[in-house]
Amino acid sequence: MGLTVGVDIGGTKVAAGVVDEQGKILAEERLDTPALDADAVVATIVGAIQTLRKQYPVEAVGLAAPGFVDEARAVVRIAPNIPGWRDRPLKADVESRTGLPAFVENDANAAAWAESKHGAGRHEETLVMVTVGTGIGGGIVIDNHLFRGRFGAGAEIGHMKVESRGRPCGCGQRGCWEQYASGQALVREARTRAAENRDRASVLLSYGDGTPEGIEGLHVTQAAKQGDAVAVEAFSAVGSWLGVGLADLVAVLDPGLFVIGGGVSEAGDLLLGPARRAFLDNLSGRGFRPVADIRPAELGNDAGMVGAADLARQ
């Protein structure tokens, strides 16, 4: 199969692109997501596809959806950031309106597939991608096959329990990994530490409105890069939790590589340095087993689009 369209459906943006067999994006459309209107989201997706197919002869569509996708890769069971998407027959919606064959995949799975084929993991057969954003998403590739689980909802690694009586999570449980090693966890750590010691957080507080409550994720990264002690400590805490979770995943999956993506990962070694140290400290059988590498993702915000397009081609 030749050219395909990949569509990455987010809570705020719909990004669609024509992608070739080498993972190169030839043309793209980026539109705001009308997230309060479920039918309008579908219309936006279809509109982007129709615009792109006027420019290139595309043969299929891959759709990266932010939620649980059924085992047939056709229906979005639930998309938390798109109200009204409950058991949404997205494959049928798009096929009936475009006349093109369509394939639906979870967005983190699509990103993991893209990194395994065209990004940081292209030389590794078994890998785990961890996307560290507002929460934690994940995708697992085993022996060059995407792992989805029996019912299509596998690899929700952000909801591994790391603290039995820990912080409440939006999934309804407590102590989930994403409550300790995500963007929201980074902001929580920074605000708490800044409130406790304002003198050591002077750079960090200068980026917001001067109060701990005004600190946002980007502020923490900016301040840490300037050496703000509290911001660096917040990254250390979150990175350490990230490493603990990676070590737990090794005990189950034994991957050759972890690919770390998502907005928080753009901080580089501020996050990955403490993650690597905690990973080694918590690795079972350390010294008697090969150690998985931990690398930053390469494809950035294009990963979901490229992965969806490639999966449609499969």
LINURZI-V264205 format. One record per pair of residues at least 24 apart in sequence whose C-alpha atoms are under 8 Angstrom apart, sorted by the first residue. I is the first residue (numbers start at 1). J is the second residue. D is the distance in whole Angstrom. If there is no record, write none. Layout:
i:I j:J d:D
i:I j:J d:D
This chain:
i:1 j:59 d:7
i:1 j:313 d:6
i:2 j:58 d:7
i:2 j:59 d:7
i:2 j:313 d:8
i:3 j:56 d:8
i:3 j:57 d:7
i:3 j:58 d:5
i:3 j:59 d:6
i:3 j:60 d:8
i:4 j:58 d:5
i:4 j:59 d:6
i:4 j:60 d:5
i:4 j:61 d:6
i:4 j:62 d:7
i:4 j:309 d:5
i:4 j:310 d:7
i:4 j:312 d:7
i:4 j:313 d:7
i:5 j:49 d:7
i:5 j:52 d:8
i:5 j:58 d:7
i:5 j:60 d:6
i:5 j:61 d:5
i:5 j:62 d:6
i:5 j:308 d:8
i:5 j:309 d:5
i:6 j:61 d:6
i:6 j:62 d:5
i:6 j:63 d:6
i:6 j:64 d:8
i:6 j:304 d:8
i:6 j:305 d:5
i:6 j:306 d:6
i:6 j:307 d:7
i:6 j:308 d:5
i:6 j:309 d:4
i:6 j:310 d:8
i:6 j:312 d:8
i:7 j:45 d:7
i:7 j:61 d:8
i:7 j:62 d:6
i:7 j:63 d:5
i:7 j:64 d:6
i:7 j:304 d:8
i:7 j:305 d:5
i:7 j:308 d:7
i:7 j:309 d:7
i:8 j:63 d:6
i:8 j:64 d:5
i:8 j:65 d:7
i:8 j:107 d:7
i:8 j:304 d:5
i:8 j:305 d:5
i:8 j:308 d:7
i:9 j:33 d:8
i:9 j:63 d:7
i:9 j:64 d:6
i:9 j:65 d:5
i:9 j:66 d:7
i:9 j:107 d:8
i:10 j:65 d:7
i:10 j:66 d:6
i:10 j:81 d:8
i:11 j:35 d:6
i:11 j:66 d:8
i:11 j:81 d:5
i:11 j:82 d:6
i:14 j:44 d:8
i:14 j:45 d:7
i:15 j:305 d:7
i:16 j:45 d:8
i:16 j:48 d:6
i:16 j:49 d:7
i:16 j:305 d:6
i:17 j:52 d:7
i:17 j:305 d:7
i:17 j:306 d:8
i:18 j:52 d:7
i:18 j:56 d:8
i:18 j:58 d:7
i:18 j:309 d:8
i:19 j:306 d:6
i:19 j:309 d:6
i:19 j:310 d:8
i:21 j:310 d:7
i:22 j:118 d:7
i:23 j:114 d:8
i:23 j:118 d:6
i:23 j:306 d:6
i:23 j:310 d:7
i:24 j:306 d:8
i:25 j:306 d:7
i:27 j:52 d:7
i:28 j:52 d:7
i:35 j:81 d:7
i:35 j:82 d:5
i:35 j:83 d:7
i:36 j:82 d:7
i:36 j:83 d:6
i:36 j:84 d:8
i:37 j:83 d:7
i:37 j:84 d:7
i:38 j:82 d:7
i:38 j:83 d:7
i:38 j:84 d:5
i:38 j:85 d:6
i:42 j:90 d:8
i:42 j:93 d:7
i:42 j:94 d:8
i:46 j:94 d:6
i:46 j:97 d:7
i:46 j:98 d:7
i:49 j:98 d:8
i:50 j:98 d:7
i:59 j:100 d:7
i:59 j:101 d:8
i:60 j:100 d:5
i:60 j:101 d:5
i:60 j:102 d:6
i:60 j:312 d:6
i:60 j:313 d:7
i:61 j:100 d:7
i:61 j:101 d:6
i:61 j:102 d:5
i:61 j:103 d:6
i:61 j:308 d:8
i:61 j:309 d:6
i:61 j:312 d:6
i:62 j:102 d:6
i:62 j:103 d:5
i:62 j:104 d:6
i:62 j:105 d:8
i:62 j:308 d:4
i:62 j:309 d:5
i:62 j:310 d:7
i:62 j:311 d:7
i:62 j:312 d:5
i:63 j:102 d:7
i:63 j:103 d:6
i:63 j:104 d:5
i:63 j:105 d:6
i:63 j:305 d:8
i:63 j:308 d:6
i:63 j:309 d:8
i:64 j:104 d:6
i:64 j:105 d:5
i:64 j:106 d:5
i:64 j:107 d:4
i:64 j:108 d:8
i:64 j:110 d:6
i:64 j:304 d:6
i:64 j:305 d:7
i:64 j:308 d:6
i:65 j:104 d:7
i:65 j:105 d:6
i:65 j:106 d:5
i:65 j:107 d:5
i:66 j:106 d:6
i:66 j:107 d:5
i:66 j:108 d:8
i:67 j:106 d:6
i:67 j:107 d:8
i:68 j:106 d:6
i:68 j:152 d:7
i:68 j:153 d:6
i:69 j:104 d:7
i:69 j:105 d:6
i:69 j:106 d:6
i:69 j:152 d:6
i:69 j:153 d:6
i:70 j:151 d:6
i:70 j:152 d:5
i:70 j:153 d:7
i:71 j:148 d:8
i:71 j:150 d:7
i:71 j:151 d:5
i:71 j:152 d:4
i:71 j:153 d:8
i:72 j:152 d:8
i:73 j:103 d:6
i:73 j:104 d:5
i:73 j:105 d:6
i:73 j:152 d:8
i:74 j:103 d:7
i:74 j:104 d:5
i:75 j:104 d:7
i:76 j:104 d:8
i:102 j:312 d:7
i:103 j:308 d:8
i:103 j:311 d:7
i:103 j:312 d:6
i:104 j:308 d:8
i:105 j:308 d:7
i:107 j:304 d:6
i:107 j:308 d:8
i:108 j:137 d:6
i:108 j:138 d:5
i:108 j:139 d:6
i:108 j:304 d:7
i:109 j:138 d:7
i:109 j:139 d:4
i:109 j:140 d:7
i:109 j:146 d:7
i:109 j:155 d:8
i:110 j:139 d:8
i:110 j:303 d:7
i:110 j:304 d:5
i:110 j:305 d:8
i:110 j:306 d:8
i:110 j:307 d:4
i:110 j:308 d:5
i:110 j:311 d:8
i:111 j:139 d:7
i:111 j:303 d:5
i:111 j:304 d:4
i:111 j:305 d:8
i:111 j:306 d:8
i:111 j:307 d:5
i:111 j:308 d:8
i:112 j:138 d:7
i:112 j:139 d:5
i:112 j:140 d:7
i:112 j:141 d:7
i:112 j:303 d:8
i:112 j:307 d:7
i:113 j:139 d:8
i:113 j:141 d:7
i:113 j:146 d:7
i:113 j:307 d:5
i:113 j:311 d:8
i:114 j:299 d:8
i:114 j:303 d:6
i:114 j:304 d:7
i:114 j:306 d:6
i:114 j:307 d:4
i:114 j:308 d:8
i:114 j:310 d:7
i:115 j:259 d:8
i:115 j:297 d:7
i:115 j:298 d:7
i:115 j:299 d:7
i:115 j:303 d:7
i:115 j:307 d:8
i:116 j:141 d:7
i:116 j:144 d:8
i:119 j:297 d:7
i:119 j:298 d:5
i:119 j:299 d:6
i:120 j:259 d:7
i:120 j:295 d:7
i:120 j:296 d:7
i:120 j:297 d:6
i:120 j:298 d:6
i:121 j:257 d:7
i:121 j:259 d:7
i:124 j:256 d:7
i:124 j:257 d:7
i:125 j:256 d:8
i:126 j:255 d:5
i:126 j:256 d:6
i:126 j:257 d:7
i:127 j:255 d:5
i:127 j:256 d:6
i:127 j:257 d:5
i:127 j:258 d:6
i:127 j:259 d:7
i:128 j:255 d:7
i:128 j:257 d:6
i:128 j:258 d:5
i:128 j:259 d:6
i:129 j:258 d:6
i:129 j:259 d:5
i:129 j:260 d:6
i:129 j:261 d:7
i:130 j:258 d:7
i:130 j:259 d:6
i:130 j:260 d:5
i:130 j:261 d:6
i:130 j:262 d:8
i:131 j:260 d:6
i:131 j:261 d:4
i:131 j:262 d:4
i:131 j:263 d:8
i:131 j:265 d:8
i:132 j:181 d:7
i:132 j:182 d:5
i:132 j:183 d:7
i:132 j:260 d:7
i:132 j:261 d:6
i:132 j:262 d:5
i:132 j:263 d:6
i:132 j:264 d:6
i:132 j:265 d:6
i:133 j:182 d:6
i:133 j:183 d:5
i:133 j:184 d:8
i:133 j:262 d:5
i:133 j:263 d:5
i:133 j:264 d:6
i:133 j:265 d:8
i:134 j:182 d:6
i:134 j:183 d:5
i:134 j:184 d:5
i:135 j:178 d:5
i:135 j:179 d:7
i:135 j:182 d:5
i:135 j:183 d:6
i:135 j:184 d:7
i:136 j:177 d:8
i:136 j:178 d:5
i:136 j:181 d:8
i:136 j:182 d:6
i:142 j:255 d:8
i:162 j:245 d:7
i:177 j:241 d:8
i:177 j:242 d:8
i:177 j:245 d:7
i:180 j:238 d:6
i:180 j:241 d:6
i:180 j:242 d:8
i:181 j:238 d:5
i:181 j:239 d:7
i:181 j:240 d:8
i:181 j:241 d:5
i:181 j:242 d:5
i:182 j:238 d:7
i:182 j:264 d:7
i:183 j:217 d:6
i:183 j:263 d:8
i:183 j:264 d:6
i:184 j:217 d:8
i:185 j:238 d:7
i:186 j:217 d:7
i:186 j:220 d:8
i:186 j:234 d:6
i:186 j:235 d:7
i:186 j:238 d:6
i:187 j:215 d:7
i:187 j:216 d:6
i:187 j:217 d:6
i:187 j:220 d:7
i:189 j:234 d:5
i:189 j:237 d:8
i:189 j:238 d:8
i:190 j:215 d:8
i:190 j:220 d:7
i:190 j:230 d:7
i:190 j:231 d:6
i:190 j:234 d:5
i:191 j:215 d:6
i:193 j:230 d:6
i:193 j:234 d:8
i:194 j:230 d:6
i:200 j:228 d:7
i:200 j:229 d:6
i:200 j:230 d:6
i:201 j:228 d:6
i:201 j:229 d:7
i:201 j:230 d:5
i:201 j:231 d:7
i:202 j:228 d:7
i:203 j:228 d:6
i:204 j:228 d:6
i:204 j:230 d:8
i:204 j:231 d:7
i:217 j:264 d:8
i:221 j:267 d:6
i:224 j:270 d:8
i:232 j:270 d:7
i:235 j:270 d:6
i:235 j:271 d:6
i:235 j:274 d:8
i:236 j:270 d:7
i:236 j:271 d:7
i:236 j:274 d:6
i:236 j:275 d:8
i:237 j:274 d:8
i:238 j:271 d:7
i:239 j:270 d:8
i:239 j:271 d:5
i:239 j:272 d:6
i:239 j:273 d:7
i:239 j:274 d:5
i:239 j:275 d:4
i:239 j:278 d:8
i:240 j:274 d:5
i:240 j:275 d:5
i:240 j:276 d:8
i:240 j:277 d:7
i:240 j:278 d:5
i:240 j:279 d:8
i:241 j:275 d:7
i:241 j:278 d:8
i:242 j:275 d:6
i:242 j:278 d:8
i:242 j:279 d:8
i:243 j:274 d:7
i:243 j:275 d:4
i:243 j:276 d:6
i:243 j:277 d:7
i:243 j:278 d:5
i:243 j:279 d:4
i:243 j:280 d:8
i:243 j:282 d:8
i:244 j:275 d:8
i:244 j:278 d:6
i:244 j:279 d:6
i:244 j:282 d:6
i:245 j:279 d:8
i:246 j:279 d:6
i:247 j:279 d:5
i:247 j:280 d:8
i:247 j:282 d:6
i:247 j:283 d:5
i:247 j:284 d:7
i:248 j:283 d:8
i:250 j:283 d:8
i:251 j:283 d:8
i:251 j:284 d:7
i:254 j:292 d:8
i:255 j:292 d:6
i:256 j:291 d:8
i:256 j:292 d:5
i:256 j:293 d:7
i:257 j:292 d:5
i:257 j:293 d:5
i:257 j:294 d:6
i:257 j:295 d:8
i:258 j:292 d:7
i:258 j:293 d:6
i:258 j:294 d:5
i:258 j:295 d:6
i:259 j:294 d:6
i:259 j:295 d:5
i:259 j:296 d:6
i:259 j:297 d:5
i:260 j:294 d:7
i:260 j:295 d:6
i:260 j:296 d:5
i:260 j:297 d:5
i:261 j:296 d:6
i:261 j:297 d:5
i:261 j:300 d:7
i:262 j:300 d:7
i:265 j:296 d:7
i:268 j:296 d:8
